[in-house]
Amino acid sequence: MNPRMTHPVMLLPDAMKALHALSRAASGVPPVLQQLVHLRASQINGCSVCVEMHSEELKREGESDKRIFAVAAWRESPWFDDDERAALALTEAVTRIADKADPVPDEIWNEAARHFDEATLAALVIQIGAINIWNRLNATTRQVAGQWAA
């Protein structure tokens, strides 16, 4: 497998800076939760680069393989707390925004708002948007897992 082109952020360094600045601006999400959200969106979007990257980040944060493997089936898994479940539900809704007439129903929003203060919720929404941007860049240009760090 080969990428279609050099990664767009390598060709446009200001885009790389902007995306990193966006993520830094939304730093209010706890690291493990941020990585769980990034992993789930990446699974949905089929971004192998990000699935690998965020799985590795979760390992570095001390997460078990059991929890990492179960992110794709978080609803049926006992290994996620209520905060994580609320964030993962929001992640799925935002990532699949075009799939429903009401893409982020009040039930999902209200549950997330029950678990996170407004600043953390804002950071979470930005983090979800940011990972979706990365997923789309990687999937569109067919970036290859394992080659990003190289």
Beta strands, then each sheet from edge to edge (+ up, - down):
end
